[in-house]
Amino acid sequence: MRNRLITLSMLVISMAYLQGQTKNPSYEAYINKYKDLAIQHQKLYKIPASIKLAQGILETAAGSSRLARQANNHFGIKCKEEWTGPRIYHDDDEKNECFRAYKSAEESYLDHSLFLSQRKYYVSLFKLDILDYKGWANGLQSCGYATDRLYGTKLIRIIEQYDLHKYDRGGGSLDRIYDDAYEVKLKIPGLPDFSSNWKRRIHLTNNIHYITAQKNDTYEIIAYDANMKLKRLLKYNEVDRDHKLAVGDIVFLQSKKKQASKEHRIHVVQRGESLYSISQMYGMKLKSVYKLNKLKDDFIPKAGDTLRVRK
């Protein structure tokens, strides 16, 4: 009987472990929606992008909570004595507590950055390495951000299960997003004369404009939409016409550069990355990655390798 109980207990533990490893689609959708905003705030306010995303997921149940839906409050920030803006009342540690309300998620992300960077309670956090997400997670708990004793542990679990720490190194970094292709055309010379049916969002990284591939996209389709010669588009992205696109792949509309932007000097390879995907991530030419790191043609990167992306 005792052996049967032990076996049953092990089965329950194994099932719980497997369930814990299952990715939540709503979490992944939240990450895809806000990762670039989190990276932008890391650059400006020195708060790890992984921490921003994990807090947003935890505080809002990945954007589904009442505070997020009705007040755009993604970080559970209460009114406090200095708050003079819109507010919403919600049961938390006590009934009918006052929480800050915002016009947009972007406004909430900004207020969160200011809340942490301008309050004396969190000064110690900014002395930590930007890559020390565990120190930040446990530090938020010890500094009193939340009353939950497992707050830091929960943040770390989310970060590690969804590999959010890769964004602390600038993975997928965007500098700006444009909804209007013609606005970009007026501001930046050298872009194609977009066709009238252009409905894609244009991103900017390393001062190079690009889009992300949609379902069933091909380079032929994108070249047609952009009113650009296919040969030129393929050259910009260092691929041949047989190269298959996956949803979310970066497709540059301008030539890439010889090195990454100034804030990026090294890249630590993550699982599943290739030299090509890294070159696309930073908007730099693939041959430059080889040259900067003195790599042979047959080099295959592995997780943990450190590569230079700027001189």
VEXDREN-2710 file (C-alpha; in Angstrom, 1 decimal):
% VEXDREN-2710
k/r/px/py/pz
1/MET/0.0/0.0/0.0
2/ARG/2.9/2.3/0.9
3/ASN/4.5/1.8/-2.5
4/ARG/1.3/2.5/-4.3
5/LEU/1.0/5.8/-2.4
6/ILE/4.6/6.8/-3.3
7/THR/4.0/5.9/-6.9
8/LEU/0.7/8.0/-7.0
9/SER/2.5/10.9/-5.3
10/MET/5.3/10.8/-7.9
11/LEU/2.6/10.7/-10.7
12/VAL/0.9/13.8/-9.3
13/ILE/4.2/15.7/-9.0
14/SER/5.1/14.8/-12.5
15/MET/1.8/15.9/-13.9
16/ALA/2.1/19.2/-12.0
17/TYR/5.5/19.7/-13.4
18/LEU/4.4/19.1/-17.0
19/GLN/1.5/21.4/-16.6
20/GLY/3.8/24.1/-15.2
21/GLN/5.9/23.8/-18.4
22/THR/2.9/24.2/-20.7
23/LYS/2.9/27.6/-22.4
24/ASN/-0.1/29.8/-21.8
25/PRO/-1.3/31.3/-25.2
26/SER/-2.6/34.4/-23.5
27/TYR/0.8/35.0/-21.9
28/GLU/2.5/34.6/-25.3
29/ALA/0.1/37.0/-26.9
30/TYR/0.8/39.6/-24.1
31/ILE/4.6/39.2/-24.6
32/ASN/4.3/39.6/-28.4
33/LYS/2.2/42.7/-28.0
34/TYR/4.3/44.5/-25.4
35/LYS/7.9/43.2/-25.7
36/ASP/9.0/46.1/-27.9
37/LEU/7.5/48.6/-25.5
38/ALA/9.3/46.9/-22.6
39/ILE/12.6/47.0/-24.5
40/GLN/12.2/50.7/-25.2
41/HIS/11.6/51.4/-21.5
42/GLN/14.7/49.4/-20.6
43/LYS/16.8/51.7/-22.8
44/LEU/15.3/54.8/-21.3
45/TYR/14.8/53.9/-17.6
46/LYS/17.2/51.0/-17.0
47/ILE/14.4/48.6/-15.9
48/PRO/14.9/45.1/-17.3
49/ALA/12.4/44.3/-20.1
50/SER/11.9/40.9/-18.6
51/ILE/10.7/42.4/-15.3
52/LYS/8.3/44.8/-17.0
53/LEU/6.8/42.0/-19.0
54/ALA/6.6/39.5/-16.1
55/GLN/5.0/42.2/-13.9
56/GLY/2.5/43.1/-16.6
57/ILE/1.5/39.4/-17.0
58/LEU/1.3/38.7/-13.2
59/GLU/-0.5/41.9/-12.3
60/THR/-3.1/41.7/-15.1
61/ALA/-3.5/38.0/-15.8
62/ALA/-1.9/38.8/-19.2
63/GLY/-4.1/41.8/-19.8
64/SER/-7.4/40.1/-18.9
65/SER/-7.9/41.7/-15.5
66/ARG/-10.5/44.4/-14.8
67/LEU/-7.8/46.9/-14.0
68/ALA/-6.2/46.3/-17.4
69/ARG/-9.4/46.2/-19.4
70/GLN/-11.2/49.1/-17.8
71/ALA/-8.3/51.3/-16.6
72/ASN/-5.3/50.3/-18.7
73/ASN/-3.5/49.7/-15.4
74/HIS/-0.9/47.0/-16.2
75/PHE/1.2/47.1/-13.0
76/GLY/-1.4/47.3/-10.2
77/ILE/-0.2/50.8/-9.1
78/LYS/-2.5/52.3/-6.5
79/CYS/-3.3/56.0/-6.4
80/LYS/-1.0/57.1/-3.6
81/GLU/-1.2/60.6/-2.2
82/GLU/0.5/62.3/-5.2
83/TRP/-1.9/60.9/-7.8
84/THR/-4.2/63.5/-9.3
85/GLY/-5.2/61.7/-12.5
86/PRO/-8.1/59.3/-13.3
87/ARG/-8.8/56.5/-10.9
88/ILE/-10.7/53.3/-10.5
89/TYR/-11.8/51.4/-7.4
90/HIS/-11.1/47.8/-6.9
91/ASP/-10.9/45.2/-4.1
92/ASP/-7.3/44.2/-3.4
93/ASP/-5.7/44.0/0.1
94/GLU/-8.7/45.9/1.3
95/LYS/-12.1/46.5/-0.2
96/ASN/-12.7/49.3/-2.7
97/GLU/-9.1/50.5/-3.0
98/CYS/-8.1/53.4/-5.3
99/PHE/-6.0/52.5/-8.3
100/ARG/-4.6/54.7/-11.1
101/ALA/-6.3/54.7/-14.4
102/TYR/-4.7/55.5/-17.8
103/LYS/-5.7/56.4/-21.3
104/SER/-3.6/53.7/-22.8
105/ALA/-1.3/50.8/-21.9
106/GLU/1.7/52.9/-23.1
107/GLU/0.8/55.5/-20.5
108/SER/0.7/52.8/-17.8
109/TYR/4.1/51.5/-18.9
110/LEU/5.5/55.0/-18.6
111/ASP/4.0/55.6/-15.2
112/HIS/5.5/52.3/-14.0
113/SER/8.9/53.4/-15.1
114/LEU/8.6/56.7/-13.4
115/PHE/7.1/55.1/-10.3
116/LEU/10.2/52.8/-9.9
117/SER/12.9/55.3/-11.0
118/GLN/11.7/58.3/-8.9
119/ARG/10.8/56.7/-5.6
120/LYS/13.5/56.2/-2.9
121/TYR/12.2/52.7/-2.0
122/TYR/13.5/51.3/-5.2
123/VAL/16.9/53.0/-5.4
124/SER/18.7/49.8/-4.6
125/LEU/17.3/48.0/-7.6
126/PHE/19.0/50.4/-10.0
127/LYS/22.4/49.4/-8.6
128/LEU/21.9/45.9/-9.9
129/ASP/23.1/44.6/-13.2
130/ILE/20.5/45.1/-15.9
131/LEU/20.7/41.3/-16.6
132/ASP/20.1/40.3/-13.0
133/TYR/16.4/39.6/-13.3
134/LYS/16.4/37.4/-10.2
135/GLY/17.9/40.3/-8.2
136/TRP/15.3/42.6/-9.6
137/ALA/12.4/40.2/-9.0
138/ASN/13.4/39.5/-5.4
139/GLY/14.3/43.1/-4.8
140/LEU/10.8/44.3/-5.9
141/GLN/9.4/42.0/-3.2
142/SER/11.8/43.1/-0.5
143/CYS/11.2/46.8/-1.4
144/GLY/7.5/46.3/-0.8
145/TYR/6.1/46.5/-4.3
146/ALA/3.6/43.7/-3.5
147/THR/2.4/42.0/-0.3
148/ASP/2.5/38.5/-1.8
149/ARG/5.4/36.7/-0.2
150/LEU/5.9/34.7/-3.4
151/TYR/5.9/37.8/-5.7
152/GLY/9.6/37.5/-6.6
153/THR/9.4/33.7/-7.1
154/LYS/6.4/34.1/-9.4
155/LEU/8.1/36.8/-11.5
156/ILE/11.2/34.6/-11.9
157/ARG/9.1/31.6/-12.9
158/ILE/7.3/33.6/-15.6
159/ILE/10.6/35.0/-16.9
160/GLU/12.3/31.6/-17.1
161/GLN/9.3/29.7/-18.6
162/TYR/8.9/32.3/-21.4
163/ASP/12.6/33.1/-21.9
164/LEU/11.9/36.8/-21.2
165/HIS/15.5/37.4/-20.1
166/LYS/16.5/37.4/-23.8
167/TYR/14.8/40.8/-24.2
168/ASP/17.1/42.2/-21.5
169/ARG/19.9/41.8/-24.1
170/GLY/17.9/43.7/-26.7
171/GLY/16.4/40.8/-28.6
172/GLY/13.7/42.0/-31.0
173/SER/14.5/45.6/-30.2
174/LEU/12.4/48.3/-32.0
175/ASP/13.1/52.0/-31.8
176/ARG/9.8/53.2/-33.3
177/ILE/6.7/52.0/-35.0
178/TYR/4.8/53.8/-37.8
179/ASP/1.2/53.2/-38.9
180/ASP/1.5/55.5/-41.9
181/ALA/3.9/54.4/-44.6
182/TYR/3.6/57.9/-46.3
183/GLU/4.7/59.6/-43.1
184/VAL/7.8/57.5/-43.2
185/LYS/8.4/58.3/-46.9
186/LEU/8.3/62.0/-46.1
187/LYS/10.7/61.7/-43.3
188/ILE/13.2/59.1/-44.5
189/PRO/14.6/59.2/-48.1
190/GLY/15.4/56.0/-49.9
191/LEU/12.3/54.0/-49.1
192/PRO/10.1/52.6/-51.9
193/ASP/7.1/54.4/-53.2
194/PHE/4.5/52.3/-51.4
195/SER/1.5/51.0/-53.3
196/SER/-1.9/52.3/-52.4
197/ASN/-2.9/49.0/-50.8
198/TRP/-0.1/49.1/-48.2
199/LYS/-1.5/48.2/-44.8
200/ARG/1.5/47.0/-42.9
201/ARG/3.1/48.6/-39.8
202/ILE/6.6/49.8/-40.4
203/HIS/9.2/49.3/-37.6
204/LEU/12.6/50.9/-37.1
205/THR/15.7/49.4/-35.7
206/ASN/19.3/50.6/-36.0
207/ASN/17.8/53.4/-38.1
208/ILE/16.6/50.9/-40.7
209/HIS/13.0/50.4/-41.6
210/TYR/11.4/47.0/-41.7
211/ILE/8.2/45.0/-41.4
212/THR/7.4/41.7/-39.9
213/ALA/6.1/38.8/-42.0
214/GLN/2.4/37.9/-41.8
215/LYS/0.8/34.6/-42.4
216/ASN/1.3/33.2/-45.9
217/ASP/3.8/36.1/-46.7
218/THR/6.4/35.7/-49.4
219/TYR/9.1/38.1/-50.6
220/GLU/7.2/38.3/-53.8
221/ILE/4.1/39.5/-52.1
222/ILE/6.0/42.0/-49.9
223/ALA/7.9/43.4/-52.9
224/TYR/4.6/43.8/-54.8
225/ASP/3.0/45.6/-51.8
226/ALA/6.0/47.8/-51.3
227/ASN/6.2/48.6/-55.1
228/MET/9.8/47.4/-54.9
229/LYS/11.9/45.2/-57.2
230/LEU/12.1/41.7/-55.7
231/LYS/15.9/41.5/-56.4
232/ARG/16.4/44.6/-54.3
233/LEU/14.3/43.3/-51.4
234/LEU/16.2/39.9/-51.4
235/LYS/19.5/41.8/-51.4
236/TYR/18.5/43.9/-48.4
237/ASN/17.7/40.7/-46.5
238/GLU/20.6/38.6/-47.7
239/VAL/18.4/35.8/-49.0
240/ASP/17.5/34.1/-52.2
241/ARG/14.0/33.9/-53.6
242/ASP/13.5/30.3/-52.3
243/HIS/13.9/31.5/-48.7
244/LYS/10.7/30.7/-46.7
245/LEU/9.2/33.3/-44.4
246/ALA/7.7/32.5/-41.0
247/VAL/5.2/34.7/-39.2
248/GLY/7.1/37.5/-37.3
249/ASP/10.3/37.2/-39.4
250/ILE/12.0/40.6/-40.0
251/VAL/12.0/41.9/-43.6
252/PHE/14.1/45.0/-44.2
253/LEU/13.0/47.6/-46.6
254/GLN/16.5/49.2/-46.6
255/SER/20.0/47.9/-46.7
256/LYS/21.4/46.7/-43.4
257/LYS/24.4/48.3/-41.7
258/LYS/27.9/47.0/-40.9
259/GLN/27.3/46.9/-37.1
260/ALA/24.5/47.2/-34.5
261/SER/23.4/50.5/-33.0
262/LYS/25.5/52.1/-30.3
263/GLU/23.7/50.6/-27.3
264/HIS/24.5/47.1/-28.5
265/ARG/28.0/45.7/-28.4
266/ILE/27.7/42.0/-27.6
267/HIS/25.0/39.4/-28.0
268/VAL/24.7/36.2/-26.0
269/VAL/23.3/33.5/-28.2
270/GLN/20.0/32.1/-27.1
271/ARG/18.6/28.6/-28.0
272/GLY/17.4/28.3/-31.5
273/GLU/19.2/31.4/-32.8
274/SER/21.4/31.4/-35.9
275/LEU/24.0/33.9/-37.2
276/TYR/21.4/35.0/-39.7
277/SER/18.6/35.6/-37.2
278/ILE/21.1/37.5/-35.0
279/SER/22.1/39.7/-38.0
280/GLN/18.4/40.4/-38.7
281/MET/17.7/41.2/-35.0
282/TYR/20.4/44.0/-35.0
283/GLY/19.9/45.2/-38.6
284/MET/23.5/44.4/-39.5
285/LYS/24.9/42.5/-42.4
286/LEU/25.6/38.8/-42.0
287/LYS/29.2/39.1/-43.3
288/SER/29.8/41.7/-40.6
289/VAL/28.9/39.3/-37.9
290/TYR/31.5/36.8/-39.3
291/LYS/34.1/39.6/-39.8
292/LEU/33.7/41.2/-36.3
293/ASN/34.0/37.8/-34.6
294/LYS/36.6/36.3/-37.0
295/LEU/34.4/33.3/-37.7
296/LYS/34.9/30.6/-40.2
297/ASP/32.2/29.9/-42.8
298/ASP/31.2/26.6/-41.2
299/PHE/30.7/28.2/-37.7
300/ILE/27.4/27.2/-36.0
301/PRO/26.6/29.2/-32.8
302/LYS/25.4/27.4/-29.7
303/ALA/23.4/28.8/-26.7
304/GLY/25.7/30.8/-24.4
305/ASP/28.2/31.9/-27.1
306/THR/29.1/35.6/-26.9
307/LEU/29.3/37.5/-30.2
308/ARG/30.4/41.0/-30.9
309/VAL/27.8/43.0/-32.9
310/ARG/29.6/46.3/-32.8
311/LYS/33.3/47.3/-32.8
END
